Amino acid sequence: MFDVFYSGTKPNLYSHEQLAETIEQAQQKCRTRYFWWVNYLSDYSQFDFLWEPVPWESDQMHVWPSQHQENGETRLVPRAPYTNVNRNHTMIPRSKSVPVIGIDHGTGLTIKTERNTRYINDYLGTLRRILSKDNHEYVWVVTDVCDYTNFDFTWHPSEWQADMLHVFASDDQKFGDTFYVHVPSFLKKSENIKLLEWFDTINFVDITVPRKPMPVIHHNYDSQAEAVGALPFDGPLALYTNCDFVSGNLVTIPLWRTETKTIVPLSAGATSVIVPKSAVGDIRTQLYDYPFIDRTHRVLKEQPLDIVFISNGEPNARSNYLQMTMYLANESRYTNRVHLVEGVNGRVAAYHAAARASTTPWFFAVFAKLEVTQRFDWTWQPDRMQQAKHYIFHAGNPVNGLVYGHQAMIAYNKKLALENTGVGLDFTLDQAHEVVPILSGTAMYAESPWMAWRTAFREALKLRASLPDVENEYRLKVWLKEDSGAIANGHWSSKGAQDAVEYYNEVGGNFEALKKSYEWAWLESYAFVKRSLVADQLCTPPPNRSIRDR
C-alpha cells in the first residue's frame, strides 16, 4: 500500500499515516511511487485505498470531490513531479465537521459547541478574542441568534478559498452571523483592521442560515421610547409593537458592529419598531436619542386615524362636514372612521367628548369652521418613536392672510387629551405638541359676526398672554389690524382681537380672568355687553344623538 499523509488532525485510518504541512513536504517524505493525501472529515468506509491509475494517467495527481467542492481533500499524488490534475472521480462524502465554537448574544446557544464566548460590541473583536485561544486550523463560529436545525456543518470551501473568511447569510442579510474560519490567516489579517468589513478576503457564501424569530413585545404605550424603558428583553434585538403583529423577521439587521445595529421602524408611524440591545442605554425620551436609525423599511401598513368633527353651532358646520366626507369617499385609499361631536358646552368638555369618540390612539380633530383642503393626506401618522404628543397642522386665515396652527386640524393623542383638564389658556399647548407644516384647510370663521368676534377674541387673548414672543407678537399685530372690508364680517375679527387685548389689560393678565374665555356662556355675555352681539343658534344636532359615525 502507498504512504498516507495528512495535515492537521490525525485521521487514524492506518498505522503508517504521517503528518505533513503541505503536498510538497509529503512528496519529500514519501517512499512509495504514490502517496495518499487524506483528511479526518471524509467518510472512507466505502473507499478502496488499493486503487491505482491506468498507465496513461500515471503521471497525474488524482483528486476526489466531496459533496460540496471539486476538491474534497482526498488525493493520490505521484512522488515524482506530476504533469496534470485529474478530477474525474466519484465523490467521497464529507461526514464530519470541523470544531464548532459559539458566540452568545444573551439568549443561550442550543447546539453543541466546544466552547463559547459572549458577544461584546462587534464581531471583529469577539472573533479575535475567541480565536486567539484556538489551536485548530479551521473552525465554525456560530451564534445563538441563528437556527442551525437544517444546517450542514460538513460544508468546506474550495481549495482556492481555503484561507478566506467565509460568511453565511442570515435570512436575506449577507452580513450574517455564521462563519467558517481559517484561524491562522484570520488572526494575521485582522491585526490592523478596525472593521470586519475591511477584511481583505471575505467570501459571502450563497447559503442562508435562518435567524431565530426575535422577541415580539406587545404593549399599549403610545410612545415606543416609553415601552423600551419599561419592558426589557434578552438577546440582541426585539420588536416592540402596539398593534396586531404576526411574529417573524421582516427585516434582518446586521450585528457586525454598533453602527449597523440600527433602530428600524417598520411603518410610517412606527407602530412596530425593531430595537437593538445596544440602543437601550441611549434612549431617554425618544428613540432618536440613539444615533443609528434606518427608516427605509416600510413593510407594514397602519390603521388609519379616526376623524372627529367638532361642531358648536357654527353656520357652516354642515357644509364643511359634508364636503370633508365627500373628499374621503372619493378616495378609495382612505378608510378612516368619521365621528361627529356636536353641541358640547365648554372647550375641555368638547375635546374630551371627541377623545372618547375615537377608537384610535390618535385622532384628527376637525373643527367645524375648517374648510378642509381636498389635498390633505388622511393616511398621515404620528411618530411613535417620539414621546406621545399632539400634532398641530396649518390652516389659512382668509381674513388676515396668516397661515399657522390657528383653527387648523389637530391630531390629538387620546390619552393625553383625556388627562388634560384645561389648566392653561390653550388646551393643545398645555401638553407636549409639535407643529406639522402641512396645510389642512382654510379657517372659515367669519361666517357670522358672532363667529368672527369670538374666534378672534380667544386667539388674540392667547397671543397676548404668550408675549414676549417675536412670532406671536407679529401675529397679534396682524389680528389687530383694521379689516379692509374684502370679506363679510371681517371687521368683527379685528374688533374681537381689539376687545381681547383691552380685556387683557383691564384684568392685568390675571390668569383666572383670562381663563373665563374657555366657556361659551361667559363669551356670549361679554360679547353682548361689549358689542351688543348675540350668539348664533346651535345647529340642529342629529336626531337623539350627539355623536355619530360615518
Secondary structure as UniProt FT lines:
FT   STRAND          3..6
FT   TURN            15..16
FT   STRAND          18..19
FT   HELIX           23..29
FT   STRAND          34..38
FT   TURN            45..46
FT   TURN            49..50
FT   HELIX           55..57
FT   TURN            58..59
FT   STRAND          60..64
FT   STRAND          74..78
FT   STRAND          84..86
FT   STRAND          100..104
FT   STRAND          116..118
FT   HELIX           123..131
FT   TURN            132..133
FT   STRAND          138..143
FT   TURN            144..145
FT   TURN            149..150
FT   TURN            153..154
FT   HELIX           159..161
FT   TURN            162..163
FT   STRAND          165..170
FT   TURN            171..172
FT   STRAND          173..182
FT   HELIX           183..189
FT   TURN            190..192
FT   HELIX           196..198
FT   STRAND          202..209
FT   STRAND          216..218
FT   HELIX           224..230
FT   STRAND          237..241
FT   HELIX           258..260
FT   STRAND          263..265
FT   TURN            268..269
FT   STRAND          272..276
FT   HELIX           277..280
FT   TURN            281..282
FT   HELIX           287..289
FT   STRAND          306..311
FT   TURN            315..316
FT   HELIX           317..329
FT   TURN            332..333
FT   STRAND          338..342
FT   HELIX           347..357
FT   STRAND          362..367
FT   TURN            368..369
FT   STRAND          370..372
FT   TURN            374..375
FT   TURN            378..379
FT   TURN            384..385
FT   STRAND          390..396
FT   TURN            398..400
FT   STRAND          403..404
FT   TURN            406..407
FT   STRAND          410..413
FT   HELIX           414..419
FT   TURN            427..430
FT   STRAND          433..443
FT   HELIX           449..466
FT   HELIX           470..480
FT   TURN            488..489
FT   HELIX           490..506
FT   TURN            507..509
FT   HELIX           511..514
FT   HELIX           515..518
FT   HELIX           520..531
FT   TURN            543..544
FT   STRAND          547..549
//
